[in-house]
């Protein structure tokens, strides 16, 4: 049960890992739960939301065939009432319970139609509806998949912070995607495991192949950022680098949800914003990068991030410059980690010079590709499967001791 829609114009950890797990398991991916407000605003603004599926005009439960011929079931629930705007209290609680009842019925119908029994429920960063559904889906196991620090997530911290604590305590285990998150969430449940974010190797290795085949003669240095343009980025740092490297091109590929940030950079002649792109198109853009950037500020939200983009850059063979925004020790041997704007700029310049030394650069690229391969979603799915089996074995042992 996810917070993200199945389709979309950005990479999603929940979609990626469930796509791999579906190779050997029957999976129903319950996508983002659209509200009546989503329907109205979508129709007025022309947003591409699946109105007919939400309303049940088209089938809500789909079987999707993935590129490797794996099949996964995707459920679009009936519309629910928007509740995030409400203050905490009886009215909010009433509508959450009502929404949960709608979701429960939809999920139960989907599970029954696929002849599934006693499912393993993975709630992906959706404690608001995870809590009222505890024990209501005849689940064999309940896991909370936590990939962000909810207390610093602007879109859901209002109600999510308190609910998360209650829900996480009732789950059989918590799966976190960063060491900092694991440390934070252990306070709620001692069964707290770490399964870091991964990378779609096949997709981003296409970017590497395209770079190898391209003619880079007289091509200007292209420094790229892949990801959402939001308030995680240090725009003053980026402006400093853009001004100091007028001959380099700076490409930004991703959703734009923080207008102030784009406004700060868009008037530079060497900056291009390409907007949101569907995952299958990303390789074409990354193939044009020479260096990948992760220019995050350091705050309560970013300190808990294991950035998806680090392994995406590395799988494309790109050198990476990143700020020291949190627990980044995993990457100290494979990326340039900096603490000051001048260090960040110097790292870009150093890597630009390194690119012109083919033999040394080729050796470094090989290390980057190897590192990314070790962090594939295939490997992450295997890690998660082992954790699930471990939890099942523990519950079985506890049951036997009790009876």
N, C-alpha and C positions, 0 to 999 in steps of 0.2 A: 504494500500500500504506500504509494509514493506522493510526494509533493510536486512532482514534475510530470508534465504531459509526455506521452511516448514520443510523438513527433516534436519537431522544434528546430530552432536555429542556433543551438549550442549543445556542447557535449554534456552528458549527464552521467554521473557515476552510477546511479541506480539503474539506468537503462543499460549501460555497458555491462555491469556485472550480472544482471539478470539475463541478458542475452546469452552470456556464456553458460550460466547455470542451466538454461533451458535445453542445452544439448543433451543432458542426461537426466533431466527432471521435467515434470509437467509444471509449468509456471503460468500463473495468472497475474499479470501486471496491472494493478489498479491505479490508473493514472490520476493526475491532478483532478480534484473534485471541483468541477465548474459550478459557479453560483448563478442565480438568476441575474445578478448584476453583470457577471461576465457575458451572459447571453445578450443583454440589452446593449452594453457598451460595445461588444463585438460587432453586433449588427449595425449600430450607429456609425462606428469608426471603420467598418470594413475589415476588422481583424479576422484572421483565418482560424476561428475556433469552430469545432465540429458541431454546429447547432443541431443538425438533424440527428446525429448520434446521441447527443445529450438529451434531446427530447424523445428519443426512442423511435423516430421516423425511420432511421437506419438502425441496423443491429448495433446494440451497445457492446456486445462481446464479439471481438474479432480474433481470428487466427491469422497471424502474420508470419510469412515465410521470410527468414533472414537470408543474407547473402550466402551463408554456408549451408542453406537448406534447413537450418534449425527452425522449428515452429514454436512460436510463443503466443499465448493468449493475452489480449489487451482489453481491459474492461473500462469503458467510459460510463461512470455512474450517472443516474438521473440528477437533475439540478438540485442544489441545496441552497439554503438561505445564507446570505453573506453575514458573518458574525464578527469579523475582526474589528469592525468599527465600533462595536458595542462596548460599553464599560463592563468591567468584571462585575458579576452579581447574578441575581436570579434570572433576569431576562436573557443574558448571554448563556447561562447554563441551560435554560429551557431550549433555546434554539440549537445549541450544540447537541443535546440529547436527541432532539428531533432529527437533526441532520444525520447523527450516528445511526438512528433507526433506518433511515433511507439507505445509507451505505451498507448497513448489515444485510438488509434484504437483498440488495443488488449483488453483494458478494456471495451470499448464500446461494442465490439462483445460479450464479456463474460457476461456483464450485460444484453444485449438483449437476449442472448440464455437462460438465467435463468429467463426471463420475469420479470426483476426487473426495477423499475422506480424511478427516483429521489432518488438515494442512499445517505446514510450517508457515507461520505468518511472520513476514519481515516488514516491519513498519519503518519506512525511510523518512526520518525527520518530520514525522507527522503525529506528535503526541496528543494534539488536541482531539483527534478522533481515535487515536490508539487507546487512550484511557477508557472511554465509555464502551469500547469494543472488547476489552479484556475478557476472555472466557466466553464470548458470544459467538465465536466462529468455529467452535469445537476444535480449536487448534491443538496440535500435538506439541508445538513449541512456539514461543513468542519471542522474537528478537527485535530489539530497537537498533536500527542502523543510523548512527549519528555522524553526519559529515560536516557540520558547522556548529559553532558555539551559539546556541539559541538565545542566550542572554544578551548577545551583541548583534543579533540578526534583526535589523530594523523592521522587516516585514512580518515578523511573528513573535518578537520578544514580549509584546504587550500581554498576551495571554499564555504564550508558550513556555515561559521560564518556569512558572510554578507547576504547570501541568506536566512538564517534562520530568520533574523530580518524582512526582507521584507515579507516572507511567513507567519510568525507567526502573523504579523499585519493584514494580509488579511484573516486569518482563523476566523471562528466563535468563536473558543475557543482553548485554549491550555490545554492539560492534562499532568501534570508532575508526576513523580514517587517519588520525594523527596521534602522535604520542601525547601531545598536550591535551587533546580531547579525552584520551584514555585516562590521563591523570585527573582531569576535571570530573569525569563521570563516575569514577570509582566511588565517589562519595554516595552515589545513589544505589549502586549495586556492585558487589565485589566480583560478580561474574562479568567482567568488562574486558573485552578483547580488542586487539589492534589488527585491522586489515587495511592497509594503506590503499590510496587510490592507485589506479593502474593506467594503462595506455592501450589504445587500439593500434597494435603494431602494424597490421596490414594497411590501415588507412595512412598512417604517417610515414611508413616506409615508402609509400608512393611518392611523397614529397621528396624523399632522399633520392629515389630513382630519377625523378624529374630534374633535380639539381645536377645529378651526374651527367645527364644527357644534354643539359643546356649549355649554350656557349656563353661563358661569363666574361668574354673579352670586352674591355672598356665599360663594363657594367658598374654603375655607381654602387657604393656600399648601401645595402638595404637592411635597416634595423627594424625588427617587427615585434609587435605585441599581439598575441592571440588570446582573446577572452573578453569578458564583459567590461565595457567602459563605465565604471562605477566609482564609488568613493573610496575604494581600496587603493587606487592608484595615487602615486605622489606626482602631482601635475607640475609642481615647481621643479622637481628633479628632472622630469621629462623636458620641460621648457629649457632648462639649463643645458641639457645635452643637445637638444635640437638647435639651439642658438650657437653652440660651440662646434657643431658639426654641420655646417651649412651645405656641404657637398654630399652628405649622406641623405638617403631617403628614409623617412620614418613611416611605417605602415601599421595601421591599427585595424584589426579584424575582429568584430564581435558586436554584440548587442550594445546599444547606447542608451543607458538609463540614468546618466548623470550629466545633464546638459552643461552644468558649470565646468565640468572637466573638459568636454569637447570644445566649448567656447574658448577655454584657455589656450588651446593648441591649434585650432582649425585654421587660423590665419597665417600660419607659417607656410612658406612656399614649398618647403620640403616635407610636409606632412600630408598624408592621405588617409581618410577614414573610409573603409570599405563596407561598414555596417555588418549586420548579422548575416551569417551564412550557414546553410544547412551542413551538418557534419560531413557528408560525402563530398562537399566542395572545398573543404578546408585544406586538403593537400595541395591544391592548385595555388593557394595563397601563400602557404608556408614554404612552398618550393622557391618562392621569390625572396625569402628572407636569407640573410647571411648570418645574422645574430638574433637570438631570441631574448626578449626582455621579460623580467618579472619585477616591475618597479612598485612594489607594494609599500604603503606606509605600515608602521608597526602600531597595532592597537589590539584591543581585546578580541576583535573578530579575526584579524589576520594571523594573530599568534597561534590560532588553533587550526590553521589551514595546512593541508598537504596539497600543494597546487597541482591540479591535473596537468597544466601546461608544461611543467618541467619535463616530464617524460615524453610528452608530445613533441617538444622541441628536440629532445635528444634522439628520439626515434627517427627524426628527419635529418639527423646528423649535425644539428646546429649547436654551436657554442652558446652558452647561456650566461647572461649577466643578471644578477638578482640582488635585491636589498636583503639585509639581515633582519627580516620582519618577524621571525619567530624561531621555532625549532627547525633549523635548516642544516643540521649537522649531516644528515643523510647525503647532502649534495656537495659537501666541501671539497671532495676530491674530483668532482666532475663539472662544477660550475664556478663562476667568479662571484663570490659573495662579498658585498660591500656595505659600509656603514655610513659613508658620507657622499654627497653629490660629486665631489671631485674624484673620489675613488671609483664611483660608478662610471663617470665619463672616461677616466683613465683605462678602466677595464675594457670598455668598448674599443678604444683606440688600440689597445694592446692586442685584442682579438682580431681587429681589422688588419693589423700588421702580420699576425700569425697566419691569416688566411692566405697571404702571399708567399708562404713557405710551404709548398705542396707536400713534401715528405713528412715534415713534422705535423702538419695539419691533418694529414691522412691518418697518422697514428692516433692522434687525439680523437678524431672522428670515430675510429674503430672502437675506442673505449666508450664513447658516448652511445653508440649503437648497442654495445654489449650491456651497458647499464640499463638502457631502456628495455631491452629484451627480457631482462630479469624481472622487470616490473610490469609485465603484460597483464591484461585482464584475465587471461587464461590462468596465470599463476595466482592472481588474487582470488579467483573463483575457487581454485583448489584449496587455498588457505581457508576461505570461508567454509567450504565443505568440511574440512577437518575440524574446524571449530564447532560446527553444527553437530557432527558425529560425537565430538567430545561432550557436548552439553546433553545430548540424548543419552549417552552412556552414564553420565552423572545422575540424570533424573531416574534412570532405570535402577541404578544402585541404591539411590535414596528410597525409591518405592519398595525395593526388596527388603531394605532394612526396617522400613515401617511395618511391612506385612510379613 
